[in-house]
């Protein structure tokens, strides 16, 4: 039987880095750090739903915790003259405090803009979920999204899989649409993967998106 591996995890240390980077702590703080990171991520995923978040990265120093959120619409998160960021920072401090760390770190919050959202799997996944939640026909949503993604010149291939009670059918099923190449076994292939959920009245529809953005070689990396 084949063993399906997450496209991001498989490329760690080859063309990908870790999404949580700790520069201090030691072995004794490992459990605490994991607990705080998990709490921060689950809070931000709920809080920033609908804001086209592409990625959440956490950097940890000796006395500070930096959260870097990549989004295609930074204005939604920042708000008018940065008021939303200030509120979010206060809520984050509460979340970190509730995870009961030994020493309370100083929290810093950065928002980074994603230049081409069509080549980012998480943003594309949310765009599909949004279309389904607006009750648009799933096949049309799928087709239009694939066309939009392939129109981006950075993208070499895209695959979208939806599963659940599609179109409100009694039995759940799986539908798939693929265009271009998706070389999952090639380590140097820059494949972005994301999983998204569309919450509909008759149940949840799962959406998986793979986007292939060409190969990364050592010289292009530099």
C-alpha positions as CSV (number, residue, x, y, z in Angstrom):
1,X,0.0,0.0,0.0
2,X,1.1,3.5,-0.7
3,X,2.0,5.7,2.3
4,X,0.5,9.2,1.9
5,X,2.8,11.9,3.4
6,X,2.0,15.6,3.9
7,X,3.7,17.5,1.0
8,X,5.1,20.1,3.5
9,X,6.5,17.6,6.1
10,X,8.1,15.5,3.4
11,X,10.2,18.5,2.2
12,X,11.3,19.8,5.7
13,X,15.1,20.4,5.6
14,X,15.2,20.1,1.8
15,X,13.3,23.1,0.4
16,X,11.1,24.0,3.5
17,X,11.8,25.3,7.0
18,X,9.9,24.8,10.2
19,X,6.8,26.9,10.9
20,X,7.7,27.2,14.6
21,X,11.3,28.4,15.2
22,X,12.6,28.4,18.8
23,X,15.9,30.1,19.5
24,X,15.9,29.4,23.3
25,X,14.3,27.2,25.9
26,X,16.1,23.9,26.3
27,X,14.6,20.4,26.7
28,X,12.8,21.2,30.0
29,X,10.7,23.9,28.2
30,X,9.7,21.8,25.3
31,X,6.3,20.7,26.6
32,X,5.4,24.3,27.6
33,X,6.5,25.7,24.2
34,X,4.4,23.1,22.3
35,X,1.4,23.9,24.5
36,X,1.7,27.7,23.9
37,X,2.2,27.3,20.2
38,X,-0.8,25.0,19.8
39,X,-3.0,27.5,21.8
40,X,-1.8,30.5,19.7
41,X,-2.4,28.7,16.4
42,X,-5.9,27.4,17.2
43,X,-6.9,30.8,18.5
44,X,-5.7,32.6,15.4
45,X,-7.3,30.1,13.0
46,X,-10.7,30.8,14.6
47,X,-10.2,34.5,15.1
48,X,-8.8,35.2,11.6
49,X,-11.2,33.0,9.6
50,X,-12.4,34.9,6.5
51,X,-9.3,37.1,6.4
52,X,-7.5,35.1,3.7
53,X,-4.7,33.9,6.0
54,X,-2.0,32.0,4.1
55,X,0.3,31.0,6.9
56,X,1.0,31.4,10.7
57,X,4.6,31.3,11.8
58,X,5.9,31.5,15.3
59,X,9.4,32.7,16.3
60,X,10.5,32.3,19.9
61,X,13.5,34.1,21.5
62,X,14.6,34.1,25.1
63,X,12.1,36.7,26.2
64,X,9.8,37.3,23.2
65,X,7.3,35.5,21.1
66,X,6.9,36.8,17.6
67,X,3.8,35.7,15.6
68,X,4.1,36.3,11.8
69,X,0.8,36.1,9.9
70,X,0.9,36.0,6.0
71,X,-2.3,37.1,4.3
72,X,-3.4,38.3,0.9
73,X,-5.5,41.0,2.5
74,X,-3.5,42.7,5.3
75,X,-5.9,45.6,5.6
76,X,-8.5,43.3,7.1
77,X,-6.2,42.2,9.9
78,X,-4.5,45.6,10.5
79,X,-7.8,47.6,10.5
80,X,-8.1,51.4,10.5
81,X,-4.8,52.9,11.8
82,X,-3.8,49.5,13.3
83,X,-6.7,49.2,15.9
84,X,-7.5,45.6,15.0
85,X,-3.8,44.5,15.6
86,X,-3.8,46.2,19.0
87,X,-7.0,44.3,20.0
88,X,-5.6,41.0,18.6
89,X,-2.4,41.5,20.5
90,X,-4.3,41.9,23.8
91,X,-6.4,38.7,23.1
92,X,-3.2,36.8,22.2
93,X,-1.6,37.8,25.5
94,X,-4.7,36.3,27.3
95,X,-4.4,33.1,25.3
96,X,-0.7,32.8,26.1
97,X,-1.3,33.5,29.8
98,X,-4.1,30.8,29.9
99,X,-1.6,28.3,28.6
100,X,0.4,29.0,31.9
101,X,4.0,29.4,30.7
102,X,6.7,29.7,33.4
103,X,7.7,33.2,32.3
104,X,5.3,35.5,30.3
105,X,7.1,36.4,27.0
106,X,6.7,39.8,25.3
107,X,4.4,39.3,22.3
108,X,5.1,40.8,18.9
109,X,2.7,40.6,16.0
110,X,3.7,41.0,12.3
111,X,1.5,41.0,9.3
112,X,3.1,40.0,5.9
113,X,1.4,40.5,2.6
114,X,1.2,37.6,0.1
115,X,2.0,39.0,-3.3
116,X,0.3,36.3,-5.5
117,X,-2.7,34.8,-3.6
118,X,-3.6,32.5,-6.5
119,X,-0.4,30.5,-6.1
120,X,-1.0,29.9,-2.3
121,X,-3.0,26.8,-1.5
122,X,-4.4,28.1,1.8
123,X,-5.9,31.2,0.2
124,X,-7.2,29.2,-2.8
125,X,-8.8,26.7,-0.4
126,X,-10.6,29.5,1.5
127,X,-11.8,31.0,-1.8
128,X,-13.4,27.6,-2.7
129,X,-15.0,27.3,0.8
130,X,-16.4,30.8,0.5
131,X,-18.0,30.0,-2.8
132,X,-19.6,26.8,-1.4
133,X,-20.8,28.7,1.7
134,X,-22.5,31.2,-0.7
135,X,-24.4,28.1,-2.1
136,X,-22.7,28.3,-5.5
137,X,-22.7,25.0,-7.5
138,X,-19.6,23.1,-6.5
139,X,-18.5,22.1,-10.0
140,X,-18.6,25.7,-11.2
141,X,-16.6,26.8,-8.1
142,X,-14.0,24.1,-8.8
143,X,-13.7,24.8,-12.5
144,X,-13.4,28.6,-12.1
145,X,-10.8,28.2,-9.3
146,X,-8.6,25.9,-11.4
147,X,-8.8,28.4,-14.3
148,X,-7.9,31.3,-12.0
149,X,-5.0,29.4,-10.5
150,X,-3.6,28.2,-13.8
151,X,-3.7,31.8,-15.2
152,X,-0.9,32.7,-12.7
153,X,2.4,32.3,-14.5
154,X,4.2,30.9,-11.4
155,X,1.8,27.9,-11.3
156,X,2.7,24.7,-13.2
157,X,-0.1,22.5,-11.9
158,X,-3.1,22.4,-9.6
159,X,-5.3,19.6,-8.0
160,X,-8.4,20.2,-6.0
161,X,-10.3,17.4,-4.2
162,X,-13.7,18.0,-2.5
163,X,-15.4,15.4,-0.3
164,X,-18.7,15.4,1.6
165,X,-22.4,15.8,0.8
166,X,-21.7,17.6,-2.5
167,X,-24.7,19.4,-3.8
168,X,-26.7,18.4,-0.7
169,X,-26.8,14.7,-1.9
170,X,-27.8,12.0,0.6
171,X,-24.5,10.1,0.2
172,X,-21.1,11.7,0.7
173,X,-18.8,11.4,-2.3
174,X,-15.5,12.6,-3.6
175,X,-14.9,14.9,-6.7
176,X,-11.5,15.8,-8.1
177,X,-10.2,18.2,-10.7
178,X,-6.6,18.4,-11.9
179,X,-4.7,20.5,-14.4
180,X,-1.0,20.5,-15.1
181,X,1.6,18.4,-13.2
182,X,1.7,17.6,-9.5
183,X,5.0,15.6,-8.9
184,X,4.5,14.6,-5.2
185,X,7.6,12.3,-5.1
186,X,10.1,14.9,-6.3
187,X,11.6,16.6,-3.3
188,X,12.8,19.7,-5.1
189,X,9.2,20.3,-6.4
190,X,7.7,23.3,-4.7
191,X,4.3,21.9,-3.8
192,X,2.0,23.9,-1.6
193,X,-0.8,22.0,0.2
194,X,-3.7,23.1,2.3
195,X,-6.9,21.6,3.8
196,X,-10.0,23.7,4.3
197,X,-13.5,23.1,5.6
198,X,-16.7,24.6,4.2
199,X,-19.5,24.6,6.8
200,X,-22.8,24.1,5.1
201,X,-26.3,23.5,6.6
202,X,-26.3,19.8,5.6
203,X,-22.7,19.1,6.8
204,X,-19.1,19.9,6.4
205,X,-17.3,19.7,3.0
206,X,-13.6,19.0,3.1
207,X,-11.4,20.7,0.5
208,X,-7.8,19.8,-0.3
209,X,-5.6,21.9,-2.6
210,X,-2.2,21.0,-4.1
211,X,-0.4,23.7,-6.1
212,X,2.9,23.0,-8.0
213,X,5.1,26.1,-8.5
214,X,8.0,24.6,-10.3
215,X,11.3,23.2,-8.9
216,X,13.6,24.8,-6.4
217,X,17.4,24.3,-7.1
218,X,20.3,25.3,-4.9
219,X,21.3,28.3,-7.1
220,X,17.8,29.7,-7.3
221,X,17.4,29.3,-3.6
222,X,20.4,31.6,-2.9
